[in-house]
Amino acid sequence: MVTVFDTAAFDAAMQEKKTLVVDFYADWCGPCRMLAPVIDALSEEFEDRAQFVKINVDDNPDLARRYSIMSIPCVMVFKGGELADKNLGFIPKAAMQAFIEKNL
């Protein structure tokens, strides 16, 4: 299951040092819409290892600035309150699965 976060929810999860897979997106972004079902499917596969989160960059520009997000979709993996890795742009499910697997 993917949860929509705002800045406050994200900051709270980071303070708890949760393992997060964060999809930074915008509603108007075509590649973001293509990636959404991939993230949804992988959230079920990895639900016991990470919390999957979506953050709208238009609604939360402070987070986009904080992580220097200039292109979307941007998927970031956070472990222990630290950024582990990021992936820019749309990639197929198998590639995204491998990206998440290597970072969890």
DSSP file (Angstrom, degrees, kcal/mol; ACC not computed):
  #  RESIDUE AA STRUCTURE BP1 BP2  ACC     N-H-->O    O-->H-N    N-H-->O    O-->H-N    TCO  KAPPA ALPHA  PHI   PSI    X-CA   Y-CA   Z-CA
    1    1 A M              0   0    0      0, 0.0    51,-0.6     0, 0.0     2,-0.5   0.000 360.0 360.0 360.0 136.2    0.0    0.0    0.0
    2    2 A V  E     -a   52   0A   0     49,-0.1     2,-0.4    51,-0.0    51,-0.2  -0.875 360.0-155.1-104.2 131.5    1.2    3.4   -0.9
    3    3 A T  E     -a   53   0A   0     49,-2.3    51,-2.5    -2,-0.5     2,-0.5  -0.864  14.5-129.4-106.7 137.7    0.5    6.3    1.5
    4    4 A V  E     -a   54   0A   0     -2,-0.4     2,-0.3    49,-0.2    51,-0.2  -0.766  32.6-168.1 -85.5 125.4    0.4   10.0    0.4
    5    5 A F        -     0   0    0     49,-2.6    51,-0.5    -2,-0.5     2,-0.2  -0.807  14.6-157.8-112.5 152.3    2.6   12.1    2.7
    6    6 A D     >  -     0   0    0     -2,-0.3     4,-2.3    49,-0.1     5,-0.2  -0.562  48.2 -84.7-108.7-175.6    3.0   15.8    3.2
    7    7 A T  H  > S+     0   0    0      1,-0.2     4,-2.8    -2,-0.2     5,-0.2   0.906 127.5  50.9 -60.3 -43.7    6.1   17.4    4.6
    8    8 A A  H  > S+     0   0    0      1,-0.2     4,-2.2     2,-0.2    -1,-0.2   0.915 111.9  46.5 -62.6 -44.0    5.0   16.9    8.3
    9    9 A A  H  > S+     0   0    0      2,-0.2     4,-2.2     1,-0.2    -1,-0.2   0.897 113.6  49.6 -65.7 -39.6    4.3   13.2    7.8
   10   10 A F  H  X S+     0   0    0     -4,-2.3     4,-2.4     2,-0.2    -2,-0.2   0.939 110.9  48.8 -63.6 -47.3    7.6   12.7    5.9
   11   11 A D  H  X S+     0   0    0     -4,-2.8     4,-2.1     1,-0.2    -2,-0.2   0.885 110.7  51.3 -62.0 -38.6    9.6   14.5    8.6
   12   12 A A  H  X S+     0   0    0     -4,-2.2     4,-1.6    -5,-0.2    -1,-0.2   0.920 110.5  48.1 -63.8 -44.1    7.9   12.4   11.3
   13   13 A A  H  <>S+     0   0    0     -4,-2.2     5,-2.1     1,-0.2     4,-0.2   0.874 110.5  52.4 -64.7 -36.9    8.7    9.2    9.5
   14   14 A M  H ><5S+     0   0    0     -4,-2.4     3,-1.2     1,-0.2    -1,-0.2   0.888 106.8  52.4 -66.8 -38.4   12.3   10.4    9.1
   15   15 A Q  H 3<5S+     0   0    0     -4,-2.1    -1,-0.2     1,-0.3    -2,-0.2   0.842 107.6  51.9 -65.4 -32.1   12.6   11.1   12.8
   16   16 A E  T 3<5S-     0   0    0     -4,-1.6    -1,-0.3    -5,-0.2    -2,-0.2   0.500 110.9-129.3 -79.8  -3.4   11.4    7.5   13.5
   17   17 A K  T < 5 +     0   0    0     -3,-1.2    63,-0.6    -4,-0.2    -3,-0.2   0.845  44.7 172.2  57.2  38.2   14.2    6.4   11.1
   18   18 A K      < -     0   0    0     -5,-2.1     2,-0.7    61,-0.1    63,-0.6  -0.389  40.9-109.4 -71.1 153.1   11.7    4.3    9.1
   19   19 A T        -     0   0    0     60,-0.2    32,-2.8    61,-0.1     2,-0.4  -0.790  48.1-174.6 -83.5 118.6   12.8    2.6    5.8
   20   20 A L  E     -bC  51  78A   0     58,-2.2    58,-2.8    -2,-0.7     2,-0.6  -0.923  30.1-160.8-121.9 140.2   10.9    4.6    3.2
   21   21 A V  E     -bC  52  77A   0     30,-2.6    32,-2.9    -2,-0.4     2,-0.5  -0.975  27.8-165.0-112.5 111.5   10.6    4.3   -0.6
   22   22 A V  E     -bC  53  76A   0     54,-3.4    54,-2.7    -2,-0.6     2,-0.8  -0.872  15.0-160.8-111.0 123.8    9.4    7.7   -1.7
   23   23 A D  E     -bC  54  75A   0     30,-3.2    32,-2.4    -2,-0.5     2,-0.5  -0.883   9.2-160.0-101.2 104.8    7.9    8.5   -5.1
   24   24 A F  E     +bC  55  74A   0     50,-2.8    50,-1.8    -2,-0.8     2,-0.2  -0.770  33.1 146.2 -84.5 125.4    8.2   12.2   -5.7
   25   25 A Y  E     -b   56   0A   0     30,-2.3    32,-3.0    -2,-0.5    33,-0.4  -0.832  40.8-136.0-147.4 177.1    5.6   13.0   -8.4
   26   26 A A    >   -     0   0    0     -2,-0.2     3,-1.3    30,-0.2     6,-0.1  -0.981  25.7-123.8-142.0 149.7    3.1   15.5   -9.8
   27   27 A D  T 3  S+     0   0    0     -2,-0.3     6,-0.1     1,-0.3    -1,-0.1   0.814 111.0  52.2 -61.4 -32.0   -0.4   14.9  -11.1
   28   28 A W  T 3  S+     0   0    0      4,-0.0     2,-0.6    -3,-0.0    -1,-0.3   0.512  84.9 106.5 -83.8  -5.2    0.4   16.5  -14.5
   29   29 A C    <>  -     0   0    0     -3,-1.3     4,-1.9     1,-0.2     5,-0.2  -0.667  53.7-161.6 -86.4 115.2    3.5   14.3  -15.1
   30   30 A G  H  > S+     0   0    0     -2,-0.6     4,-1.9     1,-0.2     5,-0.2   0.933  92.3  48.0 -60.5 -50.9    2.9   11.5  -17.7
   31   31 A P  H  > S+     0   0    0      0, 0.0     4,-1.9     0, 0.0    -1,-0.2   0.846 109.1  56.3 -60.5 -31.4    5.9    9.4  -16.7
   32   32 A C  H  > S+     0   0    0      2,-0.2     4,-1.7     1,-0.2    -2,-0.2   0.916 106.8  48.6 -64.0 -42.8    4.7    9.7  -13.0
   33   33 A R  H  < S+     0   0    0     -4,-1.9    -1,-0.2     1,-0.2    -3,-0.1   0.852 110.8  51.3 -66.1 -33.8    1.3    8.3  -14.0
   34   34 A M  H  < S+     0   0    0     -4,-1.9     4,-0.5     1,-0.2    -1,-0.2   0.862 111.8  47.1 -69.0 -35.1    3.1    5.4  -15.8
   35   35 A L  H >X S+     0   0    0     -4,-1.9     4,-2.4     1,-0.2     3,-0.6   0.765  92.2  81.4 -78.0 -26.0    5.2    4.7  -12.7
   36   36 A A  H 3X S+     0   0    0     -4,-1.7     4,-2.6     1,-0.3    -1,-0.2   0.881  92.4  45.8 -52.4 -49.1    2.3    4.7  -10.3
   37   37 A P  H 3> S+     0   0    0      0, 0.0     4,-2.2     0, 0.0    -1,-0.3   0.828 111.5  54.1 -67.1 -27.2    1.0    1.2  -10.9
   38   38 A V  H <> S+     0   0    0     -3,-0.6     4,-2.4    -4,-0.5    -2,-0.2   0.940 111.0  44.6 -66.2 -47.6    4.6   -0.1  -10.7
   39   39 A I  H  X S+     0   0    0     -4,-2.4     4,-2.1     1,-0.2    -1,-0.2   0.906 111.8  53.6 -63.3 -41.9    5.1    1.5   -7.3
   40   40 A D  H  X S+     0   0    0     -4,-2.6     4,-1.0    -5,-0.2    -1,-0.2   0.934 111.3  45.3 -57.7 -47.1    1.7    0.2   -6.2
   41   41 A A  H  X S+     0   0    0     -4,-2.2     4,-1.4     1,-0.2     3,-0.5   0.912 114.3  47.6 -64.7 -43.4    2.6   -3.4   -7.2
   42   42 A L  H  X S+     0   0    0     -4,-2.4     4,-2.5     1,-0.2    -1,-0.2   0.789 101.6  64.9 -70.9 -26.5    6.0   -3.2   -5.6
   43   43 A S  H  < S+     0   0    0     -4,-2.1    -1,-0.2     1,-0.2    -2,-0.2   0.860 104.7  46.4 -63.5 -33.2    4.6   -1.7   -2.4
   44   44 A E  H >< S+     0   0    0     -4,-1.0     3,-0.7    -3,-0.5    -1,-0.2   0.884 112.2  50.1 -73.6 -39.2    2.8   -5.0   -1.9
   45   45 A E  H 3< S+     0   0    0     -4,-1.4     3,-0.3     1,-0.2    -2,-0.2   0.880 122.4  31.3 -65.9 -38.5    5.8   -7.1   -2.6
   46   46 A F  T >X S+     0   0    0     -4,-2.5     3,-2.4     1,-0.2     4,-1.6   0.162  81.0 119.7-106.0  17.6    8.1   -5.2   -0.2
   47   47 A E  T <4 S+     0   0    0     -3,-0.7    -1,-0.2     1,-0.3    -2,-0.1   0.761  75.3  52.9 -59.6 -26.4    5.4   -4.2    2.4
   48   48 A D  T 34 S+     0   0    0     -3,-0.3    -1,-0.3    -4,-0.2     3,-0.1   0.540 115.8  39.8 -84.4  -5.6    7.3   -6.1    5.2
   49   49 A R  T <4 S+     0   0    0     -3,-2.4     2,-0.3     1,-0.3    -2,-0.2   0.613 121.0  10.3-116.9 -18.4   10.6   -4.3    4.4
   50   50 A A     <  -     0   0    0     -4,-1.6     2,-0.5    -7,-0.2    -1,-0.3  -0.994  63.5-116.8-159.0 156.2    9.7   -0.7    3.7
   51   51 A Q  E     - b   0  20A   0    -32,-2.8   -30,-2.6    -2,-0.3     2,-0.5  -0.883  31.5-142.6 -97.0 129.8    6.9    1.9    3.8
   52   52 A F  E     -ab   2  21A   0    -51,-0.6   -49,-2.3    -2,-0.5     2,-0.3  -0.812  24.0-179.0 -98.3 132.3    6.0    3.2    0.3
   53   53 A V  E     -ab   3  22A   0    -32,-2.9   -30,-3.2    -2,-0.5     2,-0.4  -0.961  20.3-153.1-134.8 143.1    5.1    6.9    0.1
   54   54 A K  E     -ab   4  23A   0    -51,-2.5   -49,-2.6    -2,-0.3     2,-0.4  -0.965  12.3-171.7-114.3 136.0    4.1    9.3   -2.6
   55   55 A I  E     - b   0  24A   0    -32,-2.4   -30,-2.3    -2,-0.4     2,-0.6  -0.982  18.6-139.4-130.2 120.1    4.9   13.0   -2.2
   56   56 A N  E  >  - b   0  25A   0    -51,-0.5     4,-1.5    -2,-0.4     3,-0.3  -0.678   8.2-155.6 -78.3 117.9    3.4   15.6   -4.7
   57   57 A V  T  4 S+     0   0    0    -32,-3.0     7,-0.2    -2,-0.6    -1,-0.2   0.774  92.3  56.8 -69.0 -25.4    6.2   18.1   -5.5
   58   58 A D  T  4 S+     0   0    0    -33,-0.4    -1,-0.2     1,-0.2   -32,-0.1   0.868 113.2  39.8 -71.5 -35.2    3.6   20.8   -6.4
   59   59 A D  T  4 S+     0   0    0     -3,-0.3    -2,-0.2     1,-0.2    -1,-0.2   0.676 126.4  35.9 -84.9 -18.6    2.0   20.5   -3.0
   60   60 A N    >X  +     0   0    0     -4,-1.5     4,-1.5     1,-0.1     3,-0.9  -0.487  63.5 156.1-133.2  62.1    5.3   20.1   -1.1
   61   61 A P  H 3> S+     0   0    0      0, 0.0     4,-2.4     0, 0.0     5,-0.2   0.774  70.8  66.8 -64.0 -24.4    7.8   22.3   -2.8
   62   62 A D  H 3> S+     0   0    0      1,-0.2     4,-2.5     2,-0.2     5,-0.1   0.893 102.6  45.7 -62.5 -39.3    9.9   22.5    0.3
   63   63 A L  H <> S+     0   0    0     -3,-0.9     4,-2.0     2,-0.2    -1,-0.2   0.888 109.9  54.0 -70.6 -38.3   10.7   18.8    0.1
   64   64 A A  H  <>S+     0   0    0     -4,-1.5     5,-2.8    -7,-0.2    -2,-0.2   0.912 113.1  43.8 -60.5 -41.3   11.5   19.1   -3.6
   65   65 A R  H ><5S+     0   0    0     -4,-2.4     3,-1.5     3,-0.2    -2,-0.2   0.923 109.2  56.8 -67.4 -44.4   14.0   21.9   -2.7
   66   66 A R  H 3<5S+     0   0    0     -4,-2.5    -2,-0.2     1,-0.3    -1,-0.2   0.862 117.4  34.0 -56.5 -38.5   15.4   20.0    0.2
   67   67 A Y  T 3<5S-     0   0    0     -4,-2.0    -1,-0.3    -5,-0.1    -2,-0.2   0.194 109.3-120.1-105.7  15.7   16.3   17.0   -2.0
   68   68 A S  T < 5 +     0   0    0     -3,-1.5     2,-0.8     1,-0.2    -3,-0.2   0.870  43.1 179.5  50.7  46.6   17.1   19.1   -5.1
   69   69 A I      < +     0   0    0     -5,-2.8    -1,-0.2    -6,-0.2     3,-0.1  -0.709  18.4 155.3 -83.6 112.7   14.5   17.4   -7.2
   70   70 A M        +     0   0    0     -2,-0.8     2,-0.4     1,-0.2    -1,-0.2   0.578  64.1  41.9-109.6 -18.7   14.6   18.9  -10.7
   71   71 A S  S    S-     0   0    0     18,-0.0    -1,-0.2     2,-0.0    18,-0.1  -0.976  82.5-114.7-132.4 144.4   13.1   16.0  -12.6
   72   72 A I  S    S+     0   0    0     -2,-0.4    18,-0.2    16,-0.1     2,-0.1  -0.944  83.2  46.8-132.5 155.7   10.2   13.7  -11.8
   73   73 A P  S    S+     0   0    0      0, 0.0    16,-3.4     0, 0.0     2,-0.4   0.506  71.4 170.9 -70.4 149.8    9.3   11.0  -11.2
   74   74 A C  E     -CD  24  88A   0    -50,-1.8   -50,-2.8    14,-0.2     2,-0.6  -0.971  15.7-162.9-131.6 115.3   12.1   10.6   -8.6
   75   75 A V  E     -CD  23  87A   0     12,-2.6    12,-2.5    -2,-0.4     2,-0.4  -0.884  10.8-174.2-102.6 124.0   12.1    7.6   -6.4
   76   76 A M  E     -CD  22  86A   0    -54,-2.7   -54,-3.4    -2,-0.6     2,-0.5  -0.936  14.9-149.6-119.7 141.5   14.3    7.8   -3.3
   77   77 A V  E     -CD  21  85A   0      8,-2.6     7,-3.5    -2,-0.4     8,-1.2  -0.947  14.0-167.6-109.7 126.5   15.1    5.1   -0.7
   78   78 A F  E     -CD  20  83A   0    -58,-2.8   -58,-2.2    -2,-0.5     2,-0.4  -0.949   5.5-177.6-115.1 131.9   15.7    6.3    2.8
   79   79 A K  E >  S- D   0  82A   0      3,-2.7     3,-1.8    -2,-0.4   -60,-0.2  -0.997  71.3  -7.3-129.2 130.4   17.2    4.0    5.5
   80   80 A G  T 3  S-     0   0    0    -63,-0.6   -62,-0.1    -2,-0.4   -61,-0.1   0.808 130.0 -54.8  59.2  30.3   17.7    5.0    9.1
   81   81 A G  T 3  S+     0   0    0    -63,-0.6     2,-0.3     1,-0.3    -1,-0.3   0.529 118.6 104.6  82.3   5.5   16.8    8.6    8.3
   82   82 A E  E <  S-D   79   0A   0     -3,-1.8    -3,-2.7   -65,-0.1     2,-0.4  -0.911  78.6-106.8-122.1 147.9   19.4    8.9    5.5
   83   83 A L  E     +D   78   0A   0     -2,-0.3    -5,-0.3    -5,-0.2     3,-0.1  -0.592  33.3 179.5 -70.4 122.2   19.1    8.9    1.8
   84   84 A A  E     -     0   0A   0     -7,-3.5     2,-0.3    -2,-0.4    -6,-0.2   0.857  59.8 -33.5 -90.9 -42.9   20.4    5.5    0.5
   85   85 A D  E     -D   77   0A   0     -8,-1.2    -8,-2.6    18,-0.0    -1,-0.4  -0.978  52.0-145.0-169.0 166.1   19.9    6.0   -3.3
   86   86 A K  E     -D   76   0A   0     -2,-0.3     2,-0.4   -10,-0.2   -10,-0.2  -0.986   1.3-155.7-144.2 156.0   17.6    7.6   -5.9
   87   87 A N  E     -D   75   0A   0    -12,-2.5   -12,-2.6    -2,-0.3     2,-0.4  -0.998  12.7-150.7-132.6 128.4   16.3    6.8   -9.4
   88   88 A L  E     +D   74   0A   0     -2,-0.4   -14,-0.2   -14,-0.2   -16,-0.1  -0.819  55.4   2.2-101.2 137.5   15.2    9.5  -11.8
   89   89 A G  S    S-     0   0    0    -16,-3.4     2,-0.3    -2,-0.4   -14,-0.2  -0.043  96.9 -42.4  86.9 173.4   12.6    8.9  -14.5
   90   90 A F        +     0   0    0    -18,-0.2   -58,-0.1   -16,-0.1    -2,-0.1  -0.587  54.6 173.4 -78.6 136.1   10.3    6.0  -15.4
   91   91 A I        -     0   0    0     -2,-0.3     5,-0.1    -4,-0.1    -2,-0.0  -0.977  37.4 -95.0-135.6 153.0   11.8    2.5  -15.5
   92   92 A P     >  -     0   0    0      0, 0.0     4,-2.4     0, 0.0     3,-0.3  -0.115  42.2 -99.9 -63.4 164.8   10.0   -0.8  -16.0
   93   93 A K  H  > S+     0   0    0      1,-0.2     4,-3.0     2,-0.2     5,-0.2   0.889 120.2  52.5 -54.9 -47.0    8.9   -2.9  -13.1
   94   94 A A  H  > S+     0   0    0      1,-0.2     4,-2.0     2,-0.2    -1,-0.2   0.895 112.0  46.1 -60.1 -40.6   11.8   -5.4  -13.2
   95   95 A A  H  > S+     0   0    0     -3,-0.3     4,-2.3     2,-0.2    -1,-0.2   0.900 114.2  47.4 -69.3 -40.8   14.3   -2.5  -13.1
   96   96 A M  H  X S+     0   0    0     -4,-2.4     4,-2.7     2,-0.2     5,-0.2   0.893 110.3  53.5 -66.7 -38.6   12.5   -0.7  -10.3
   97   97 A Q  H  X S+     0   0    0     -4,-3.0     4,-2.7    -5,-0.2    -2,-0.2   0.918 110.3  46.7 -60.2 -44.2   12.2   -4.0   -8.4
   98   98 A A  H  X S+     0   0    0     -4,-2.0     4,-2.3    -5,-0.2    -2,-0.2   0.901 111.2  52.2 -65.1 -41.8   16.0   -4.5   -8.7
   99   99 A F  H  X S+     0   0    0     -4,-2.3     4,-0.8     2,-0.2    -2,-0.2   0.933 114.1  42.3 -59.4 -47.8   16.7   -0.8   -7.6
  100  100 A I  H >X S+     0   0    0     -4,-2.7     3,-0.9     1,-0.2     4,-0.8   0.928 112.4  54.2 -66.4 -45.2   14.5   -1.2   -4.5
  101  101 A E  H >< S+     0   0    0     -4,-2.7     3,-0.9     1,-0.3    -2,-0.2   0.903 106.8  50.4 -56.6 -44.7   15.9   -4.7   -3.7
  102  102 A K  H 3< S+     0   0    0     -4,-2.3    -1,-0.3     1,-0.2    -2,-0.2   0.704 113.5  47.0 -70.7 -17.0   19.5   -3.5   -3.7
  103  103 A N  H <<        0   0    0     -3,-0.9    -1,-0.2    -4,-0.8    -2,-0.2   0.453 360.0 360.0-104.2  -1.3   18.7   -0.6   -1.4
  104  104 A L    <<        0   0    0     -3,-0.9    -1,-0.1    -4,-0.8    -2,-0.1   0.447 360.0 360.0 -98.9 360.0   16.7   -2.4    1.3
